[in-house]
Amino acid sequence: MSEAGTLDHKASSPESAMFVRDLWYMAALAAPFRPGVMRRVMLLGEPVVIGRGRSGEMFALRDICPHRGVPLSAGKIKADDSVECPYHGWRFRKNGVCSAIPSLVEGQDLDPAKIKVRSYPLIEQDGLIWIYMAAKPGAAPKGEPPKVLLSDAKIRWTETQTFACNIDHAVIGLMDPCHAAFVHDHWWWKTRPKVKEKRYVPLPRGFTMAPHKPVKPAYSLLGEVSTEITFELPSTRFEIIEGTLFGQPFKVVGLTVCTPRDAQTTDTIQMFYWPGWLFFIKPFFQLLGPTFIGDDRKIVELQKEGLKFDPNLMLIQDADQPAIWYHRVKKAWAESVENGTEFVNSVQEKVLRWRS
């Protein structure tokens, strides 16, 4: 930390582009995967085929046939839920073990079961597909993916946009408390910057902005409410809104994730969950949600014009403290995975003040 209260950060440093492992990543929405459907996604620079077997169970495999390198996603899911490669018909079970090689004839000493493609732990919950990206293939997951703490957690609205940046710039933009008046400046949406003061407390792999009364006019649609905003590695942000409307208590949960497809491509995916009787708030999200996420996408595209020159970047107190914490937590997690040591979150409870 310099005397000016800034943290120098190299835009193209290895740390800024690295992927952290031994964590659950939100890979895709579950709804498009009907029985017998599979498709390829990129995740942390790795090709992954996600599919739902005809039995309804889901799987995730490395999307490369070990025979000739053809993507398995171009093949078929067979009646026994195995994946058939389109080149020579090799089949692989959901655990990655080869179950059939059609070209073999009697007397040829080759056991297909000794051939395997990488399989990834997968959990489907809350309408989402989470994949565990282990540092060592085959390692058992540590913990479970984030869960939406809402009964009957059904996605009521969702938006996905692809950001042409690495995951760090997408995440920092996600938690930036001071950009709204400039990035989201529309004639129909104006904000007057005010001094804000929020209390932050640590979480197991991140931090949370403690429950508080929001000042944005949009929240008035829901009456008197409080909101809590959390962030945990690798890129999971929850906004939990609670209040009472028409004498009925309610909870609205917003979940935003930044899913790194490769070193310079990140999908920002936002989902909102609410009780069915709050159906009348959906048009608000349909109207404004894509625009606001699009604003954030456009600013990182503009940011790339400066990052081409590999500048040193600054993070200042207190407005950029969440970004500073993010880099520290991410680095500490990566070191704990690499060294096999216990992860320690250095975030301490603190009140931050800024104008936005």
Residue pairs with C-beta under 8 A, 6 or more apart in sequence:
1 7
2 8
4 316
5 316
5 317
6 314
6 315
6 316
6 317
7 314
7 315
7 320
7 324
7 327
8 312
8 313
8 314
9 16
9 312
9 313
9 314
9 315
9 327
10 16
10 310
10 312
10 313
11 307
11 310
11 311
11 312
11 313
12 307
12 310
15 327
15 330
15 331
16 166
16 168
16 169
17 166
17 168
17 263
18 334
19 44
19 45
19 133
19 167
19 234
19 260
20 233
20 234
20 330
20 333
20 334
20 337
21 44
21 133
21 134
21 135
21 334
21 337
22 132
22 133
22 134
22 135
22 139
22 142
22 337
23 132
23 133
23 233
23 234
23 333
24 123
24 130
24 131
24 132
24 133
24 141
24 143
24 144
24 145
24 146
25 43
25 44
25 130
25 131
25 132
25 133
25 234
25 235
25 257
25 259
25 260
26 128
26 129
26 130
26 145
26 236
26 257
26 259
26 269
27 41
27 43
27 48
27 50
27 60
27 129
27 130
27 131
27 259
28 41
28 50
28 128
28 129
29 127
29 128
29 129
29 155
29 158
29 160
29 269
30 58
30 124
30 127
30 128
30 129
31 127
31 155
32 39
33 39
33 50
33 51
33 52
33 58
33 129
34 52
35 52
35 53
35 54
35 55
35 56
36 52
36 53
36 54
36 77
37 51
37 52
37 77
38 49
38 50
38 51
38 52
38 73
38 77
38 83
39 49
39 50
39 51
39 73
40 47
40 48
40 49
40 50
40 63
40 71
40 73
41 47
41 48
41 49
41 50
41 261
42 48
42 261
42 262
42 265
43 131
43 133
43 259
43 260
43 261
44 133
44 260
44 262
45 260
45 261
45 262
45 263
46 62
46 133
47 62
47 63
47 64
47 71
48 60
48 61
48 62
48 63
48 120
48 131
49 60
49 61
49 62
49 63
49 71
49 72
49 73
49 83
50 58
50 59
50 60
50 122
50 129
50 131
51 58
51 59
51 60
51 73
51 77
51 83
52 58
52 59
52 77
53 59
53 77
53 81
53 94
54 77
54 79
54 81
55 81
57 81
57 94
58 122
58 124
58 129
59 81
59 83
59 94
59 119
59 122
60 119
60 120
60 121
60 122
60 129
60 131
61 72
61 83
61 92
61 94
61 96
61 117
61 118
61 119
61 120
62 96
62 117
62 118
62 119
62 120
63 71
63 72
63 73
64 70
64 71
64 72
64 117
65 71
65 72
65 85
65 87
65 90
65 117
66 98
66 115
66 116
66 117
67 85
67 87
67 88
67 90
68 87
68 88
70 85
70 86
70 87
72 83
72 85
72 92
72 117
74 86
75 83
75 84
75 85
75 86
76 83
76 84
76 86
77 83
77 84
78 84
78 91
80 99
81 93
81 94
82 91
82 92
82 93
82 94
82 99
82 100
83 91
83 92
83 94
84 90
84 91
85 91
85 92
88 101
88 102
88 103
89 100
89 101
89 102
89 103
90 98
90 100
90 101
90 102
90 112
90 115
91 98
91 99
91 100
92 98
92 99
92 116
92 117
93 99
94 119
95 119
96 116
96 117
96 118
96 119
97 113
97 115
97 116
98 112
98 113
98 114
98 115
98 116
98 117
99 112
99 113
100 112
101 110
101 112
101 115
104 110
104 112
118 137
120 131
120 132
120 133
121 131
121 132
121 134
121 140
121 141
122 129
122 130
122 131
122 132
123 129
123 130
123 132
123 144
123 145
124 130
125 145
125 147
126 147
126 148
126 153
126 155
126 255
126 273
127 153
127 154
127 155
127 271
128 145
128 155
128 271
130 145
130 146
132 141
132 145
134 141
135 337
135 338
146 232
146 236
146 238
146 255
147 153
148 253
148 255
148 273
149 240
149 253
150 251
150 253
150 273
150 274
152 275
152 276
153 253
153 273
154 273
154 276
155 271
155 272
155 273
156 272
156 273
156 274
156 279
156 282
156 285
157 271
157 272
157 282
157 285
157 286
157 289
158 269
158 270
158 271
158 272
159 269
159 270
159 289
159 290
159 293
160 267
160 268
160 269
160 270
161 267
161 268
161 290
161 293
161 294
161 297
162 261
162 265
162 266
162 267
162 268
162 297
163 169
163 170
163 258
163 265
163 266
163 267
163 268
163 296
163 297
163 300
163 301
164 264
164 265
164 300
164 301
164 304
165 264
165 265
165 266
165 300
165 301
165 303
165 304
166 260
166 263
166 264
166 266
167 234
167 235
167 258
167 260
167 266
168 326
168 327
169 266
169 300
169 303
170 235
170 258
170 266
170 268
170 300
171 235
171 258
171 326
172 323
172 326
173 179
173 296
173 299
173 300
174 231
174 235
174 237
174 256
174 258
174 268
174 296
175 231
175 237
175 322
175 323
175 326
176 320
176 322
176 323
177 196
177 198
177 319
177 322
177 354
177 356
178 319
178 354
178 355
178 356
179 299
179 356
180 191
180 356
181 191
181 192
181 193
181 356
183 295
183 296
183 299
184 191
184 292
184 295
186 291
189 288
191 216
191 356
193 355
193 356
194 215
194 355
194 356
195 353
195 354
195 355
196 215
196 353
196 354
196 355
196 356
197 351
197 352
197 353
198 209
198 210
198 212
198 351
198 352
199 209
199 210
199 212
199 349
199 350
199 351
200 207
200 208
200 209
200 210
200 321
200 322
200 347
200 349
200 350
200 351
200 352
201 207
201 208
201 210
201 349
202 208
202 345
202 347
202 348
202 349
203 230
203 231
203 232
203 345
203 347
204 232
204 345
205 232
205 233
205 329
205 333
205 343
205 345
206 230
206 231
206 232
206 233
206 236
206 325
206 326
206 329
206 345
206 347
207 230
207 231
207 322
207 325
207 329
207 347
208 228
208 229
208 230
208 231
209 228
209 229
209 230
210 228
211 226
211 227
211 228
211 240
211 242
212 226
212 227
212 228
213 224
213 225
213 226
213 227
214 225
214 226
214 227
214 241
218 284
218 288
219 225
219 227
219 241
221 281
221 284
222 241
222 243
222 245
222 250
222 252
222 281
223 243
223 244
223 245
224 243
224 244
225 241
225 242
225 243
226 241
226 242
226 243
227 239
227 240
227 241
227 242
228 238
228 239
228 240
229 237
229 238
229 239
229 240
230 236
230 237
230 238
230 240
231 237
231 322
231 326
233 329
233 330
233 333
234 330
235 257
235 258
235 259
235 260
236 255
236 256
236 257
237 255
237 256
237 257
238 253
238 254
238 255
239 253
239 254
239 256
240 251
240 252
240 253
240 254
241 251
241 252
241 253
241 254
242 249
242 250
242 251
242 252
243 249
243 250
244 250
245 278
248 277
250 274
250 275
250 278
251 274
251 275
252 272
252 273
252 274
252 278
252 281
253 272
253 273
253 274
254 270
254 271
254 272
254 273
255 270
255 271
255 272
255 273
256 268
256 269
256 270
256 271
257 268
257 269
258 266
258 267
258 268
258 269
259 266
259 267
259 268
259 269
260 266
261 267
268 293
268 296
268 297
270 289
270 293
272 285
274 281
315 323
315 324
315 327
318 352
318 353
318 354
319 352
319 354
319 356
321 350
321 352
322 352
325 347
328 346
328 347
329 345
329 346
329 347
332 343
332 344
332 345
332 346
333 343
335 341
336 342
336 343
336 344
